[in-house]
Amino acid sequence: MQETITVGACETQPLLAIGLASVLAEQPGYEFVGAVQRLEEASVLTRSIRPRVMILDKTFGVQAVLEWIANHKPLTSVPVNERQAGPAIVVWGFSLSEAETLRFLQVGAKGILRKTADPAKLLACLQAVASRTSWIEDSLFRETIRPERPHRSELTPREQQVMQLVEQGLKNKEIARQLGIRPGTVKIHLKHIFEKTGIRGRYGLALSGMKDKGIFATL
């Protein structure tokens, strides 16, 4: 028998929390365990009820949410069955930029979702992160990648190297130092990479690389 997925939320808008609870009440295998309106209260809820998934409102501010995630994400240095596991954390908001999405994922969030997502996407996200699989809404990639352009097959070997280092989070000066080239040359390579792949910006490159490597599921 499948274990019930318990879900908590820290949401600034009470009506959205009520809507979330209503959606989950109609779904077998899910239990909404409560909503709070402050990050400090979310810490208390997490410790006392220990939901498998915690949804955080991005409205609290990127830095505040990043710090909360860093303090509450599951420990990964010990086996799953031995963890004092924190919840799988989903960040949602009405707007999420590539830079914000990447930062949330890098600090330990497991899911990224827009508040405008339909119930099917919400449930897909919760199911994935409850299983410790990362999940991101596919519409974020449709905005990052222009479909009329080719993807990565036309990149030169050097452009491939630059792109891989960008995906690792390196700055232009660090890439130049590692490859033994000038920072200005890195900028030229990036310009060509953006033109050939149709991807906007270095954050878009990093997210696209994570997707291509199968690091997270999408819908």
Backbone as ProteinMPNN parsed JSONL, in Angstrom:
{"seq_chain_A": "MQETITVGACETQPLLAIGLASVLAEQPGYEFVGAVQRLEEASVLTRSIRPRVMILDKTFGVQAVLEWIANHKPLTSVPVNERQAGPAIVVWGFSLSEAETLRFLQVGAKGILRKTADPAKLLACLQAVASRTSWIEDSLFRETIRPERPHRSELTPREQQVMQLVEQGLKNKEIARQLGIRPGTVKIHLKHIFEKTGIRGRYGLALSGMKDKGIFATL", "coords_chain_A": {"N_chain_A": [[0.84, -1.2, 0.0], [0.558, 2.196, -0.914], [2.326, 4.862, 0.604], [0.828, 7.646, 2.239], [1.104, 10.905, 0.938], [2.056, 13.587, 2.67], [1.406, 17.047, 2.899], [2.474, 20.319, 3.458], [2.154, 23.922, 3.678], [3.562, 27.165, 3.215], [2.304, 30.08, 2.849], [1.504, 33.265, 1.579], [-0.991, 34.149, 0.847], [-4.051, 33.473, 2.009], [-6.333, 32.439, 0.615], [-5.252, 31.036, -1.523], [-3.96, 28.981, -0.186], [-6.193, 27.679, 0.846], [-7.352, 26.835, -1.536], [-5.377, 25.058, -2.424], [-5.505, 23.116, -0.405], [-8.07, 22.184, -0.927], [-7.848, 21.04, -3.486], [-6.086, 18.88, -2.931], [-7.619, 17.442, -1.127], [-9.387, 16.112, -2.688], [-7.949, 14.146, -3.845], [-6.863, 10.836, -3.788], [-4.412, 9.442, -1.611], [-3.097, 11.697, -0.792], [-2.536, 14.132, 1.763], [-3.354, 17.13, 3.196], [-1.682, 18.94, 5.534], [-1.639, 21.362, 6.785], [-1.403, 24.995, 6.765], [0.658, 27.872, 6.947], [1.575, 31.344, 7.509], [3.996, 32.564, 7.799], [7.562, 32.312, 7.578], [8.898, 31.536, 9.878], [6.897, 30.189, 11.258], [6.569, 28.118, 9.507], [8.837, 26.639, 9.994], [8.265, 25.635, 12.522], [5.993, 24.086, 11.943], [7.143, 22.215, 10.25], [8.896, 20.863, 11.973], [7.129, 19.81, 13.895], [4.962, 18.433, 12.633], [6.124, 17.267, 10.429], [5.839, 17.095, 7.45], [5.954, 15.378, 4.287], [6.299, 16.877, 2.03], [6.913, 20.311, 1.558], [5.54, 23.343, 0.667], [6.676, 26.419, -0.457], [6.101, 29.898, -0.571], [7.295, 32.109, -2.961], [7.053, 34.783, -2.566], [7.959, 35.644, -0.109], [10.489, 36.509, -0.486], [13.492, 36.146, -2.293], [16.045, 35.721, -1.061], [15.363, 35.157, 1.618], [13.848, 32.834, 1.302], [15.768, 31.155, 0.15], [17.545, 30.885, 2.316], [15.877, 29.599, 4.159], [15.401, 27.166, 2.869], [18.013, 26.125, 2.794], [18.389, 25.615, 5.481], [16.536, 23.674, 6.081], [16.425, 21.589, 4.259], [16.467, 18.08, 3.253], [18.883, 15.895, 4.746], [21.63, 14.665, 2.934], [23.843, 13.141, 3.226], [23.684, 10.778, 4.492], [22.178, 7.464, 4.448], [18.812, 7.127, 3.083], [16.918, 5.843, 4.764], [17.953, 6.367, 7.228], [17.914, 9.006, 7.707], [17.344, 12.103, 9.415], [15.04, 13.287, 8.112], [14.32, 16.255, 6.401], [11.599, 18.063, 4.865], [10.71, 17.473, 1.394], [11.205, 20.175, -0.634], [9.191, 22.508, -2.271], [9.176, 25.315, -4.307], [7.007, 27.918, -5.105], [5.478, 30.397, -7.23], [4.046, 33.368, -8.752], [5.63, 34.413, -10.728], [8.706, 33.298, -11.981], [12.056, 33.566, -12.453], [14.791, 32.496, -14.625], [17.212, 32.729, -13.263], [16.429, 32.786, -10.559], [15.153, 30.291, -10.343], [17.298, 28.523, -10.812], [18.955, 29.11, -8.615], [17.332, 28.341, -6.438], [17.147, 25.574, -6.914], [19.849, 24.837, -6.735], [20.424, 25.302, -4.05], [18.916, 23.448, -2.766], [16.134, 23.019, -3.124], [13.514, 20.889, -4.289], [11.443, 21.042, -6.084], [9.995, 23.228, -8.56], [7.479, 25.449, -9.227], [4.753, 27.127, -10.804], [2.227, 29.325, -9.552], [0.1, 29.476, -11.169], [-0.182, 27.041, -12.314], [-1.891, 24.069, -13.494], [-4.026, 21.622, -11.776], [-3.068, 19.037, -12.468], [-0.34, 19.387, -13.002], [0.503, 20.293, -10.518], [0.067, 17.962, -8.941], [1.753, 16.164, -10.25], [4.21, 17.314, -9.682], [4.267, 17.155, -6.834], [4.178, 14.368, -6.485], [6.585, 13.591, -7.678], [8.61, 14.97, -6.165], [8.132, 13.981, -3.628], [9.129, 11.491, -3.893], [11.754, 12.052, -3.921], [12.717, 12.945, -6.341], [13.785, 15.495, -8.463], [11.848, 18.217, -9.781], [10.554, 20.319, -12.311], [8.581, 22.878, -13.713], [7.621, 22.581, -17.064], [7.043, 24.749, -18.682], [8.766, 26.782, -18.014], [11.051, 26.144, -19.425], [10.169, 26.408, -22.008], [10.021, 29.112, -22.227], [12.661, 29.781, -21.932], [14.038, 28.564, -24.018], [14.076, 29.056, -27.45], [12.049, 27.611, -29.763], [12.345, 27.652, -32.536], [14.989, 27.649, -33.172], [17.988, 25.664, -33.72], [19.328, 23.113, -31.449], [21.921, 21.937, -29.7], [23.697, 20.707, -31.388], [25.293, 21.974, -33.251], [27.423, 23.165, -32.024], [30.855, 24.049, -31.545], [33.783, 22.151, -30.436], [35.144, 23.775, -28.495], [33.132, 25.581, -27.788], [31.367, 23.801, -26.633], [32.844, 23.115, -24.363], [32.894, 25.592, -22.99], [30.163, 25.929, -22.534], [29.604, 23.761, -20.819], [31.067, 24.494, -18.559], [29.756, 26.831, -17.84], [27.318, 25.694, -17.112], [28.118, 24.517, -14.79], [28.251, 26.62, -13.139], [30.333, 28.467, -13.248], [31.953, 31.668, -13.504], [32.679, 34.131, -16.1], [35.421, 34.95, -15.939], [36.514, 32.869, -14.47], [36.056, 30.723, -16.175], [37.669, 31.506, -18.311], [40.195, 31.393, -17.1], [40.385, 28.657, -16.539], [40.324, 27.514, -19.08], [42.409, 28.733, -20.307], [42.143, 31.066, -21.837], [41.121, 34.389, -22.939], [38.87, 36.509, -21.016], [37.256, 38.055, -22.709], [37.166, 36.463, -24.967], [35.687, 34.337, -24.018], [33.196, 35.598, -23.788], [32.616, 35.968, -26.482], [32.389, 33.31, -27.333], [30.141, 32.581, -25.806], [28.201, 34.226, -26.949], [27.969, 33.05, -29.472], [27.075, 30.528, -28.696], [24.55, 31.118, -27.577], [23.268, 32.045, -29.87], [23.274, 29.763, -31.506], [21.946, 27.773, -30.027], [19.594, 28.95, -29.24], [19.003, 29.575, -26.66], [18.351, 31.641, -23.878], [20.591, 33.532, -22.156], [22.972, 32.834, -19.421], [21.898, 31.535, -17.213], [19.75, 30.227, -18.313], [21.156, 28.422, -19.921], [22.357, 26.8, -17.966], [20.106, 25.639, -16.718], [18.943, 24.323, -18.884], [20.958, 22.502, -19.427], [20.861, 20.921, -17.115], [18.358, 19.788, -17.452], [18.734, 18.29, -19.836], [20.519, 16.394, -18.912], [18.894, 14.844, -17.425], [18.393, 15.435, -14.754], [16.118, 16.335, -13.51], [12.543, 15.857, -13.577], [9.888, 16.895, -15.826], [6.818, 18.593, -16.672]], "CA_chain_A": [[0.0, 0.0, 0.0], [1.386, 3.39, -1.054], [2.281, 5.769, 1.743], [0.194, 8.933, 1.977], [2.0, 12.051, 0.802], [1.588, 14.705, 3.482], [1.835, 18.307, 2.292], [2.258, 21.56, 4.184], [2.399, 25.098, 2.85], [3.813, 28.473, 3.809], [1.701, 30.859, 1.767], [1.105, 34.594, 2.018], [-2.379, 34.408, 0.481], [-4.861, 32.398, 2.588], [-7.234, 31.812, -0.345], [-4.481, 30.055, -2.291], [-3.768, 27.82, 0.691], [-7.466, 26.971, 0.883], [-7.484, 26.157, -2.828], [-4.441, 23.935, -2.417], [-6.084, 22.087, 0.463], [-9.249, 21.642, -1.599], [-7.382, 20.144, -4.557], [-5.511, 17.662, -2.361], [-8.672, 16.694, -0.442], [-10.084, 15.307, -3.687], [-7.014, 13.191, -4.437], [-6.428, 9.762, -2.89], [-2.972, 9.338, -1.415], [-2.541, 12.975, -0.36], [-3.133, 14.733, 2.951], [-2.882, 18.487, 3.474], [-1.518, 18.94, 6.993], [-1.713, 22.691, 7.36], [-0.774, 26.136, 6.104], [1.062, 28.983, 7.8], [1.803, 32.549, 6.72], [5.326, 33.101, 8.068], [8.603, 31.286, 7.475], [9.18, 31.024, 11.223], [5.848, 29.217, 11.549], [6.839, 26.956, 8.664], [9.846, 25.838, 10.697], [7.566, 24.927, 13.6], [5.157, 23.06, 11.313], [8.03, 21.174, 9.725], [9.412, 20.058, 13.085], [6.077, 19.153, 14.672], [4.136, 17.536, 11.824], [7.06, 16.591, 9.521], [5.26, 16.737, 6.157], [6.905, 14.898, 3.283], [6.514, 17.974, 1.08], [6.59, 21.65, 2.05], [5.464, 24.318, -0.419], [7.043, 27.763, 0.004], [5.751, 31.022, -1.424], [8.454, 32.936, -3.306], [6.769, 36.17, -2.184], [8.714, 35.999, 1.092], [11.766, 37.065, -0.91], [14.402, 35.095, -2.747], [17.088, 35.427, -0.08], [14.742, 34.523, 2.786], [13.474, 31.466, 0.923], [17.016, 30.4, 0.006], [18.06, 30.568, 3.654], [14.991, 28.601, 4.772], [15.676, 25.88, 2.211], [19.322, 25.64, 3.239], [18.287, 25.176, 6.874], [15.523, 22.642, 6.281], [16.436, 20.543, 3.237], [16.866, 16.772, 3.78], [20.298, 15.556, 4.763], [21.914, 13.714, 1.862], [25.112, 12.477, 3.485], [23.408, 9.488, 5.115], [21.136, 6.75, 3.72], [17.47, 7.67, 3.242], [16.212, 5.271, 5.909], [18.582, 6.801, 8.463], [17.921, 10.463, 7.766], [16.375, 12.956, 10.079], [14.745, 13.931, 6.834], [13.452, 17.4, 6.264], [10.647, 17.85, 3.77], [11.063, 17.846, 0.03], [10.731, 21.559, -0.687], [8.733, 23.056, -3.544], [9.007, 26.766, -4.321], [6.094, 28.339, -6.15], [5.246, 31.832, -7.319], [3.402, 33.756, -10.003], [6.686, 34.573, -11.717], [9.98, 32.701, -11.57], [13.065, 33.762, -13.488], [15.781, 31.426, -14.733], [18.215, 32.889, -12.205], [15.824, 32.367, -9.295], [14.941, 28.846, -10.413], [18.58, 27.846, -10.653], [19.423, 29.292, -7.234], [16.52, 27.492, -5.563], [17.546, 24.179, -7.129], [21.215, 24.629, -6.268], [20.499, 25.322, -2.591], [18.294, 22.243, -2.221], [14.726, 22.815, -3.46], [13.291, 19.735, -5.169], [10.447, 21.348, -7.096], [9.738, 24.622, -8.917], [6.131, 25.424, -9.792], [4.047, 28.397, -10.827], [0.923, 29.297, -8.904], [-0.907, 29.374, -12.226], [-0.182, 25.674, -12.848], [-3.135, 23.34, -13.3], [-3.893, 20.576, -10.762], [-2.267, 17.903, -12.941], [1.067, 19.727, -12.802], [0.726, 20.302, -9.071], [0.155, 16.583, -8.448], [2.971, 15.574, -10.802], [5.316, 17.875, -8.903], [4.261, 16.585, -5.485], [4.521, 12.955, -6.574], [8.008, 13.467, -7.98], [9.492, 15.41, -5.076], [7.946, 13.068, -2.493], [10.018, 10.356, -4.185], [13.11, 12.635, -3.957], [13.09, 13.296, -7.706], [13.588, 16.918, -8.694], [10.797, 18.48, -10.772], [10.417, 21.723, -12.683], [7.52, 23.056, -14.702], [8.215, 22.619, -18.394], [6.837, 26.054, -19.316], [9.962, 27.584, -17.777], [11.988, 25.874, -20.516], [9.624, 26.933, -23.256], [10.373, 30.533, -22.261], [14.107, 29.913, -21.988], [14.552, 28.052, -25.284], [13.248, 29.405, -28.587], [11.977, 26.351, -30.494], [12.676, 27.73, -33.963], [16.43, 27.531, -33.329], [18.555, 24.351, -33.405], [19.731, 23.025, -30.048], [23.344, 21.975, -29.354], [24.511, 19.875, -32.275], [26.189, 22.766, -34.088], [28.474, 23.791, -31.231], [32.228, 23.572, -31.71], [34.302, 21.569, -29.188], [35.43, 24.819, -27.513], [31.846, 26.079, -27.301], [30.862, 22.766, -25.724], [33.578, 23.266, -23.097], [32.418, 26.804, -22.332], [28.807, 25.683, -22.072], [29.653, 22.86, -19.668], [31.55, 25.245, -17.399], [28.652, 27.711, -17.442], [26.349, 24.84, -16.426], [28.654, 24.242, -13.456], [28.143, 27.836, -12.346], [31.541, 29.287, -13.299], [31.88, 32.992, -14.105], [33.505, 34.251, -17.302], [36.847, 34.985, -15.61], [36.901, 31.518, -14.036], [36.103, 29.898, -17.383], [38.856, 31.916, -19.059], [41.359, 30.879, -16.394], [40.433, 27.205, -16.666], [40.581, 27.131, -20.468], [43.597, 29.417, -20.8], [41.771, 32.042, -22.851], [40.759, 35.682, -22.37], [37.447, 36.666, -20.711], [36.569, 38.555, -23.9], [36.951, 35.319, -25.857], [34.562, 33.596, -23.431], [31.979, 36.313, -24.17], [32.347, 35.682, -27.892], [31.88, 31.936, -27.397], [28.784, 32.573, -25.27], [27.327, 34.835, -27.957], [27.73, 32.038, -30.504], [26.277, 29.463, -28.083], [23.168, 31.591, -27.485], [22.717, 32.118, -31.224], [23.088, 28.42, -32.06], [21.01, 26.964, -29.242], [18.342, 29.651, -28.999], [18.795, 29.694, -25.219], [18.602, 33.002, -23.403], [21.353, 33.783, -20.934], [23.757, 31.768, -18.808], [21.034, 30.742, -16.338], [19.02, 29.326, -19.196], [22.078, 27.349, -20.295], [22.515, 25.887, -16.835], [18.864, 24.888, -16.538], [18.799, 23.422, -20.023], [21.916, 21.408, -19.244], [20.336, 20.035, -16.08], [17.249, 19.029, -18.054], [19.283, 17.322, -20.787], [21.183, 15.332, -18.161], [17.9, 14.066, -16.707], [18.472, 15.7, -13.318], [14.777, 16.469, -12.982], [11.413, 15.585, -14.454], [9.096, 18.07, -16.164], [5.481, 18.377, -17.255]], "C_chain_A": [[0.877, 1.252, 0.0], [1.201, 4.327, 0.129], [1.655, 7.099, 1.339], [1.238, 10.041, 1.924], [1.407, 13.212, 1.587], [2.215, 16.001, 2.976], [1.496, 19.466, 3.219], [2.576, 22.731, 3.281], [2.686, 26.314, 3.72], [3.468, 29.479, 2.728], [1.18, 32.184, 2.294], [-0.362, 34.893, 1.747], [-3.267, 33.262, 0.972], [-5.775, 31.698, 1.589], [-6.51, 30.781, -1.207], [-4.227, 28.803, -1.466], [-5.047, 26.996, 0.786], [-7.685, 26.2, -0.417], [-6.588, 24.934, -2.918], [-4.991, 22.78, -1.579], [-7.267, 21.412, -0.207], [-8.862, 20.671, -2.705], [-6.891, 18.821, -3.985], [-6.562, 16.81, -1.667], [-9.409, 15.764, -1.407], [-9.21, 14.207, -4.281], [-6.649, 12.09, -3.439], [-4.907, 9.733, -2.784], [-2.31, 10.624, -0.976], [-3.267, 13.448, 0.899], [-2.518, 16.107, 3.177], [-2.854, 18.679, 4.983], [-1.49, 20.332, 7.605], [-0.985, 23.754, 6.567], [-0.461, 27.207, 7.139], [1.415, 30.165, 6.905], [3.146, 33.21, 7.005], [6.343, 31.974, 8.009], [8.959, 30.709, 8.842], [8.152, 29.969, 11.627], [6.03, 27.957, 10.708], [7.874, 26.049, 9.306], [9.202, 25.01, 11.802], [6.721, 23.796, 13.024], [6.003, 21.891, 10.829], [8.539, 20.268, 10.838], [8.323, 19.249, 13.779], [5.299, 18.112, 13.872], [4.971, 16.72, 10.839], [6.394, 16.146, 8.218], [6.334, 16.239, 5.199], [7.257, 15.994, 2.285], [6.089, 19.28, 1.738], [6.641, 22.618, 0.875], [5.719, 25.707, 0.147], [6.677, 28.807, -1.036], [6.991, 31.87, -1.688], [8.292, 34.384, -2.864], [7.526, 36.601, -0.932], [10.066, 36.632, 0.753], [12.762, 35.97, -1.219], [15.414, 34.733, -1.674], [16.525, 34.714, 1.144], [14.368, 33.074, 2.491], [14.717, 30.597, 0.754], [17.557, 29.967, 1.366], [17.195, 29.516, 4.34], [15.264, 27.218, 4.183], [16.985, 25.292, 2.725], [19.259, 25.074, 4.653], [17.365, 23.991, 7.078], [15.544, 21.525, 5.249], [16.868, 19.21, 3.859], [18.37, 16.596, 3.762], [20.553, 14.502, 3.691], [23.202, 12.931, 2.097], [24.932, 11.128, 4.18], [22.301, 8.803, 4.342], [19.739, 7.266, 4.059], [16.801, 7.153, 4.505], [16.831, 5.66, 7.248], [18.511, 8.312, 8.657], [16.938, 10.995, 8.792], [15.864, 13.873, 8.966], [13.877, 15.157, 7.005], [12.508, 17.135, 5.109], [11.301, 18.065, 2.414], [10.419, 19.207, -0.21], [10.38, 21.964, -2.115], [8.599, 24.566, -3.385], [8.025, 27.113, -5.432], [5.868, 29.838, -6.097], [4.567, 32.138, -8.628], [4.422, 33.992, -11.102], [7.987, 34.03, -11.141], [10.969, 32.861, -12.713], [14.013, 32.572, -13.536], [16.796, 31.498, -13.594], [17.673, 32.412, -10.864], [15.65, 30.852, -9.252], [16.234, 28.092, -10.161], [19.086, 27.947, -9.217], [18.638, 28.418, -6.259], [16.931, 26.023, -5.691], [18.93, 23.899, -6.537], [21.299, 24.58, -4.75], [19.75, 24.146, -1.968], [16.816, 22.061, -2.459], [14.599, 21.634, -4.417], [12.29, 20.038, -6.276], [10.286, 22.839, -7.308], [8.432, 24.646, -9.694], [5.544, 26.822, -9.79], [2.684, 28.246, -10.176], [-0.213, 29.196, -9.923], [-0.98, 27.969, -12.817], [-1.52, 24.996, -12.599], [-2.925, 22.209, -12.292], [-3.041, 19.386, -11.193], [-0.782, 18.159, -12.734], [1.415, 19.76, -11.324], [0.931, 18.886, -8.553], [1.401, 15.885, -8.985], [4.193, 16.04, -10.028], [5.398, 17.222, -7.532], [4.668, 15.124, -5.499], [6.015, 12.767, -6.797], [8.873, 13.823, -6.779], [9.333, 14.532, -3.843], [8.805, 11.824, -2.648], [11.469, 10.785, -4.295], [13.632, 12.799, -5.382], [12.843, 14.786, -7.887], [12.589, 17.113, -9.839], [10.74, 19.97, -11.045], [9.374, 21.826, -13.78], [8.123, 23.314, -16.078], [8.055, 23.988, -19.059], [8.024, 26.983, -19.082], [10.976, 27.376, -18.892], [11.473, 26.41, -21.836], [9.905, 28.426, -23.367], [11.873, 30.73, -22.435], [14.664, 29.553, -23.36], [13.589, 28.413, -26.404], [13.213, 28.216, -29.535], [12.369, 26.436, -31.962], [14.175, 27.587, -34.208], [16.883, 26.095, -33.092], [19.055, 24.317, -31.972], [21.247, 23.046, -29.937], [24.26, 21.313, -30.374], [25.526, 20.67, -33.09], [27.337, 23.404, -33.308], [29.836, 23.187, -31.54], [32.695, 22.936, -30.402], [34.582, 22.614, -28.114], [34.131, 25.386, -26.937], [31.198, 25.079, -26.348], [31.537, 22.881, -24.361], [33.06, 24.46, -22.311], [31.024, 26.566, -21.755], [28.785, 24.785, -20.834], [30.115, 23.588, -18.405], [30.508, 26.246, -16.908], [27.619, 26.91, -16.653], [26.808, 24.501, -15.011], [28.643, 25.481, -12.555], [29.366, 28.733, -12.374], [31.268, 30.621, -13.981], [32.82, 33.053, -15.303], [34.999, 34.238, -16.998], [37.344, 33.603, -15.184], [36.99, 30.568, -15.227], [37.355, 30.211, -18.182], [40.12, 31.336, -18.43], [41.501, 29.365, -16.604], [40.781, 26.761, -18.078], [41.814, 27.806, -21.06], [43.304, 30.395, -21.919], [41.381, 33.348, -22.15], [39.259, 35.727, -22.048], [36.64, 37.176, -21.904], [36.267, 37.438, -24.889], [35.797, 34.455, -25.338], [33.25, 34.26, -23.829], [31.611, 36.04, -25.619], [31.787, 34.271, -28.053], [30.434, 31.869, -26.894], [27.787, 33.164, -26.264], [26.975, 33.812, -29.03], [26.849, 30.904, -29.963], [24.808, 29.873, -28.013], [22.508, 31.618, -28.862], [22.401, 30.723, -31.771], [22.034, 27.597, -31.321], [19.645, 27.624, -29.086], [18.021, 29.811, -27.529], [19.161, 31.101, -24.777], [19.41, 32.98, -22.116], [22.005, 32.564, -20.307], [22.911, 30.925, -17.855], [20.205, 29.764, -17.155], [19.883, 28.166, -19.652], [22.207, 26.319, -19.186], [21.276, 25.03, -16.634], [18.651, 23.887, -17.66], [19.744, 22.231, -19.909], [21.452, 20.414, -18.2], [19.211, 19.173, -16.633], [17.78, 17.935, -18.979], [19.956, 16.154, -20.075], [20.188, 14.495, -17.344], [17.912, 14.267, -15.209], [17.083, 15.873, -12.714], [13.739, 16.161, -14.049], [10.665, 16.885, -14.732], [7.714, 17.626, -16.631], [4.972, 19.724, -17.733]], "O_chain_A": [[1.81, 1.37, 0.794], [0.086, 4.559, 0.596], [1.908, 7.616, 0.251], [2.14, 10.104, 2.76], [0.371, 13.757, 1.208], [3.405, 16.047, 2.664], [0.37, 19.578, 3.705], [3.2, 22.559, 2.233], [2.131, 26.47, 4.808], [4.248, 29.702, 1.802], [0.503, 32.233, 3.321], [-0.925, 35.802, 2.357], [-3.231, 32.176, 0.392], [-5.98, 30.489, 1.691], [-7.095, 29.763, -1.579], [-4.274, 27.69, -1.989], [-4.999, 25.766, 0.803], [-8.144, 25.058, -0.404], [-6.998, 23.892, -3.43], [-4.949, 21.621, -1.991], [-7.45, 20.202, -0.073], [-9.468, 19.61, -2.849], [-7.24, 17.757, -4.496], [-6.428, 15.588, -1.614], [-9.982, 14.755, -0.994], [-9.667, 13.429, -5.118], [-6.171, 12.393, -2.346], [-4.205, 9.975, -3.766], [-1.092, 10.662, -0.801], [-4.459, 13.195, 1.076], [-1.303, 16.232, 3.331], [-3.892, 18.591, 5.639], [-1.332, 20.47, 8.818], [-0.071, 23.46, 5.797], [-1.22, 27.419, 8.084], [1.54, 30.015, 5.689], [3.412, 34.303, 6.505], [6.039, 30.829, 8.343], [9.285, 29.527, 8.953], [8.496, 28.973, 12.264], [5.686, 26.858, 11.145], [7.798, 24.827, 9.178], [9.539, 23.843, 11.998], [6.726, 22.682, 13.547], [5.626, 20.729, 10.98], [8.607, 19.05, 10.671], [8.569, 18.121, 14.207], [5.008, 17.03, 14.381], [4.583, 15.617, 10.456], [6.381, 14.955, 7.908], [7.494, 16.64, 5.298], [8.369, 16.036, 1.759], [5.046, 19.353, 2.388], [7.649, 22.708, 0.174], [5.069, 26.127, 1.104], [6.913, 28.624, -2.23], [7.663, 32.301, -0.751], [9.269, 35.129, -2.792], [7.719, 37.796, -0.711], [10.709, 37.224, 1.62], [12.861, 34.983, -0.491], [15.622, 33.551, -1.402], [17.136, 33.774, 1.653], [14.55, 32.195, 3.333], [14.724, 29.436, 1.165], [17.976, 28.823, 1.541], [17.717, 28.638, 5.026], [15.347, 26.228, 4.909], [17.058, 24.108, 3.053], [20.001, 24.149, 4.982], [17.398, 23.36, 8.135], [14.748, 20.592, 5.351], [17.558, 19.202, 4.878], [19.051, 17.091, 2.864], [19.781, 13.553, 3.555], [23.605, 12.138, 1.247], [25.906, 10.418, 4.428], [21.546, 9.474, 3.639], [19.497, 7.77, 5.156], [16.185, 7.924, 5.241], [16.289, 5.316, 8.298], [18.996, 8.835, 9.66], [15.864, 10.435, 9.013], [16.205, 15.054, 8.892], [12.838, 15.115, 7.664], [12.604, 16.101, 4.448], [12.317, 18.752, 2.302], [9.215, 19.368, -0.008], [11.171, 21.785, -3.042], [7.978, 25.041, -2.434], [8.181, 26.663, -6.567], [6.044, 30.47, -5.056], [4.508, 31.291, -9.518], [4.123, 33.795, -12.279], [8.323, 34.266, -9.981], [10.747, 32.352, -13.812], [14.045, 31.747, -12.622], [17.191, 30.477, -13.032], [18.365, 31.718, -10.119], [15.962, 30.21, -8.248], [16.262, 27.134, -9.389], [19.592, 26.968, -8.668], [19.221, 27.82, -5.354], [17.047, 25.317, -4.689], [19.152, 22.858, -5.918], [22.16, 23.887, -4.207], [19.918, 23.866, -0.782], [16.262, 21.043, -2.043], [15.473, 21.407, -5.253], [12.286, 19.361, -7.304], [10.42, 23.627, -6.372], [8.288, 23.95, -10.7], [5.804, 27.611, -8.882], [2.064, 27.184, -10.237], [-1.347, 28.87, -9.572], [-1.766, 27.731, -13.734], [-2.206, 25.298, -11.623], [-1.785, 21.866, -11.98], [-2.359, 18.788, -10.361], [-0.044, 17.257, -12.337], [2.489, 19.313, -10.921], [1.873, 18.634, -7.801], [2.036, 15.107, -8.273], [5.102, 15.257, -9.753], [6.469, 16.786, -7.11], [5.417, 14.68, -4.629], [6.639, 11.898, -6.187], [9.771, 13.064, -6.413], [10.288, 14.351, -3.088], [9.166, 11.181, -1.663], [12.324, 10.001, -4.706], [14.842, 12.792, -5.609], [11.787, 15.286, -7.499], [12.497, 16.285, -10.746], [10.861, 20.786, -10.131], [9.294, 20.972, -14.663], [9.013, 24.15, -16.237], [8.859, 24.347, -19.919], [8.259, 27.888, -19.883], [11.683, 28.31, -19.272], [12.258, 26.821, -22.69], [10.015, 28.955, -24.473], [12.311, 31.724, -23.015], [15.637, 30.152, -23.819], [12.4, 28.106, -26.314], [14.256, 27.84, -30.069], [12.691, 25.42, -32.577], [14.589, 27.417, -35.355], [16.234, 25.369, -32.339], [19.195, 25.363, -31.339], [21.829, 24.122, -30.073], [25.481, 21.359, -30.228], [26.511, 20.108, -33.57], [28.148, 24.12, -33.895], [29.964, 21.983, -31.765], [32.075, 23.154, -29.361], [34.294, 22.378, -26.941], [34.043, 25.642, -25.737], [30.557, 25.468, -25.371], [30.881, 22.76, -23.326], [32.814, 24.36, -21.109], [30.74, 26.956, -20.622], [28.021, 25.035, -19.902], [29.611, 23.328, -17.312], [30.387, 26.484, -15.707], [27.102, 27.387, -15.643], [25.986, 24.229, -14.136], [28.977, 25.407, -11.373], [29.438, 29.681, -11.593], [30.465, 30.706, -14.91], [33.646, 32.164, -15.507], [35.769, 33.593, -17.71], [38.468, 33.218, -15.505], [37.877, 29.716, -15.289], [38.029, 29.306, -18.674], [41.006, 30.848, -19.133], [42.603, 28.861, -16.819], [41.458, 25.749, -18.262], [42.219, 27.493, -22.18], [44.103, 30.55, -22.843], [41.319, 33.406, -20.922], [38.463, 35.068, -22.717], [35.488, 36.786, -22.095], [35.24, 37.459, -25.567], [35.024, 33.908, -26.124], [32.289, 33.57, -24.172], [30.434, 35.896, -25.949], [30.839, 34.052, -28.807], [29.601, 31.182, -27.485], [26.67, 32.667, -26.406], [25.821, 33.716, -29.45], [25.988, 30.385, -30.673], [23.923, 29.085, -28.345], [21.339, 31.262, -29.007], [21.375, 30.529, -32.424], [21.313, 26.811, -31.936], [18.651, 26.944, -28.829], [16.89, 30.147, -27.175], [20.147, 31.678, -25.237], [18.951, 32.46, -21.099], [21.653, 31.422, -20.607], [23.168, 29.731, -17.697], [19.984, 28.624, -16.747], [19.397, 27.04, -19.762], [22.171, 25.114, -19.435], [21.383, 23.826, -16.403], [18.234, 22.752, -17.428], [19.387, 21.102, -20.246], [21.621, 19.207, -18.367], [19.116, 17.985, -16.328], [17.332, 16.79, -18.914], [19.957, 15.037, -20.591], [20.583, 13.555, -16.655], [17.493, 13.384, -14.461], [16.886, 15.591, -11.532], [14.015, 16.198, -15.248], [10.783, 17.853, -13.981], [7.48, 16.458, -16.939], [3.865, 19.813, -18.263]]}, "name": "protein", "num_of_chains": 1, "seq": "MQETITVGACETQPLLAIGLASVLAEQPGYEFVGAVQRLEEASVLTRSIRPRVMILDKTFGVQAVLEWIANHKPLTSVPVNERQAGPAIVVWGFSLSEAETLRFLQVGAKGILRKTADPAKLLACLQAVASRTSWIEDSLFRETIRPERPHRSELTPREQQVMQLVEQGLKNKEIARQLGIRPGTVKIHLKHIFEKTGIRGRYGLALSGMKDKGIFATL"}
